[in-house]
Amino acid sequence: MIPPPAAPAGRDLLAGKVVVITAAAGTGIGSATARRCLAEGASVAISDQHARRLAAAQQELAVQFGDRVWSACCDVTDEEQVAALVAGAAERFGRIDVMVNNAGLGGTSSVLEMTDEQWLRVVDVTLTGTFRCTRAALRQMVAQGHGGAVVNNASVLGWRAQPGQAHYAAAKAGVMALTRCAALDVAEHGIRVNAVAPSLATHPFLARVTSEDLLADLARREAFGRAADPWEVATVIVFLASDYASYLTGEVISVSSQHP
């Protein structure tokens, strides 16, 4: 196994920008992205549907970054809460420049046993939730009139097959298609829409809902013999959000070292 390097220092890639991130509390990719955006000079609105966890994240980040951090609870399956998140962030910081759609829901079930409820719940959070947040953010950015960027969190399962993941894989493939089409809808406004597609990024929450054997097997398939650290996905999200990606739109970047 090749161990991960140390996270690079911030370079002000997002200096002066306002970033909104869903599912940003806890220890996963959303939390790492919030920290990375703050390290790169952005003001950040973090959201999560878990109020206690969100409050703890807000308090912790505010110690280091002060009033550059703002938070609001948001369930991405609720259109009113999504609208309130975007409007609240715009009111707090004066505008929004970047929307990072990280909220998603997984699970494991064979198509043979999968219920309508399981299917619809995963699709509603992972795909339709991303649509709701993208729509709200794009409307705000178009009204502002000075461009912007949306970065969606997809998955390599949008391309690859894995047993028990029909609902999640279908939703993530939908996120990829949504990304490509939304990008064309707003290109004339100077707004970019892209996505990352991680393979495996481990954190304590994932370890609680996935078997150790499966995580070990997936890690063995990676070229480096390990999962990504969440910050390694966050740095690619920051790149897509930054002006360094000014000519990229409708793209899905794989954040993976996985081989067949």
N, C-alpha and C positions, 0 to 999 in steps of 0.2 A: 504493500500500500504506500502510495506517495502522499505524505501529509500535506494539508493545505498550507499555503504561505500566510504570512501576516497580512491583515487587511491594509491596503494602501492608505496613506494620509489623504485628507480632502484637498481638492484643488480648486474650490470655488466654481465648480462646473454649473451649479444652479444658483449662484449668487443673485439675490434679488428676486428670485422666482417664488411663487406660492404653489405648493403641492398638496393635493388631497389624496389620502390613501385609505382604502377600505380594509377591514380586518387587520388593523395595524397594532393591536395589543397582543401581548403574549410573547412567544419566542420564535415565530416562524419568519417567512419571507417578508410579510407586511411590516413586522416590527423592525427587521433588519433594514428594510427600505426606508422607513422613517428615520432611523439613525443615520443612514448613509446620506439621505437628502439634507438632513440638518448639518452633517459634517461638510457637505458641499455648499453650504451657505444659504439654503432655502428656508423659508418659513413653511411650516408643515401643519396641516389639519389632519389629525388622526381620528379614525372612527372604528367602531367595533360594536357588535350587538351585545357584548357582555359588559355591562356598566361598571362592575367592580374592577374587572381586569383593565378596562380602559382608563378608569380613574387612576389606578396604580401606574400605568404606563405614562399618563400625562404628568403625574407628579414626579416620576423618576426623570423624565426627559427635561422637565422644566428646571430642575436643579442645575443642569449643564447649559441649557439653551434658552432659558427664560421665556419671554413672551413671544418667541418665534414658534412656540408650540401651542396649539389650540385643539380641543377635542369635542366631539359630539357623538352620542350613541346613534347607530344607524343599522337597521335591519334591511339588507338590500332587496328583500322580497316585498318591502312596503314602499310604494312610490312616493307617498307623502314624506316619509323619513329621508329618502334619497334626495328629494327636492330641498328639504330643510337643511341637509348636510351641505349641499352645494351653495345654497343661498347664505347659510350661516358663515361658511368659510369666506365667501366673497365679501360679506359685510365686515367680518373681523379683519381681513387683510386688504380689502379694497378691490380684489379681483382673484381669479385663479388662473394659473398658467399651465398646470399639469394635473391630470387625473390618473391615479394608479389604481386600477381595478384588480384587487388581490383576493377579494372574498370568493370562496368556493367551498363546496361540500363534496366529500367522497363517500366511500362505503364499498363493501365487497358483497356481491351477490351474483350467482349465475342467472342468466336470462330465464332459465327454467323455473327458478323460484322467485324471481324479482316481481314485486307487486307494483301496481300503478302508483301507489303512494311513494314507494322508494324511488321510482323513476322520476316522478314529477318533482319531488323535493330536491333531488340533486340538480335537475335541469333548471328549476326555478332559482335556486341560489347561484349556481355556477354560470349558467348561460343567460337566463333572463335578468338576473341581478346585474350582470355585467352590462347588458343592454340598457337597463334602467339608469345606471350610473353614467354610462357613456352618453346617453341621450341628454341627461341633465347637464353634464359638464359641457358638452358641445353647444347646447343652447346658450349657456352662460358665456362661453368663449366667443361665439359668433356675435352675441350682443356687445361684448367688450370691444371687438373689432381689431384685436392685435395678435391674432394667431393663438398658438397653444399646442399642447401635446397630450395625447391619451396613451397610456401604456397598459395593456391587458396582460394578465397572468394566465397563459394557456398551459399546455403540458405536452410532452412528447407522446402521450397517449392519444392526442389528437391525430397522430400519424400511425402509431404502433398499436398492436393488439396485446391485450393482457387479460387472462381469464378473470371473470367476476367484475369487470370494469366497464360493461357496456354503457351504463348510464353516465358515468363520469367521462369516459372517452368520447361519447357522443356530444356531451356538453362542451368539452374542451375543443373538439373539432368545430363545433358551432362558434365558439369564441374566436377561433382562427378565421372563419368565414365572415363573421361580424366585423372583425378587425379590417379585413381587406375591403369590404363593401363600404363601411363607414368612412374609411380613408378617402375613397373617391367622392363620397357625399360632401365632404368638407374641405377638399383640397383647394377649392377656389377661395376659401377663407384663410388660407395659410396655416391651417391646423393639420397636424400630423397624428395618425393613429397607427400604433404598432403593438407588437406583443412579444413576450418571451415565452419559451416553451421549455421549462426545466424538466430534467429526468428525475433525479432524486436529490432532494435537499432535506436533510434530517434535522429534527429538533425534538425537544421533549414531548410535545403534544402528539406528533406523528408516531413516536415510539409507543405512546399509550393506546393508540387505535390501530396499530399494525403489528403483526407478529414479528418477533425478532428473527425468525427463520426467513421470512419473506424479505425483510430489510437487508439481511446479510446476503441473500441471493441476488437481490437487485444491485447491491454495492459491488459484488464480485463481477458483475457484467460491465461495470464502468472501467474505462481504460486506466484510470488512476487507482482502481481498487477501493474506492471510497465514494461516499455520497458528497455532494456539494455542501459547503457551509452556507447557510442562508445569505450571508453577506456577498457570496460569490454570485448569486442571482441578483441581488440588489444592485451591484455595480453595473450590471448590464441594463437593468431598468433605468438607472441614473443616466447612462449613456444615451438611451433612447429618448429620455426626457430632455436631454441637454441640446444645446445648439450644435454639438459635434455630430448629431444625427439629422442635420437640417434637410438632407435630401432623401431621407428614408421615410416612407409612409406605406402602409398596407403590408408591412413585412412582419414575419414571425421568425425570431432568432432563437435557435435551439441553444439552451444552456445545458450542455450535456457532454459527457465523455463516453457515453454508452456505445458499445459495439454489439452486433447481432449475437 
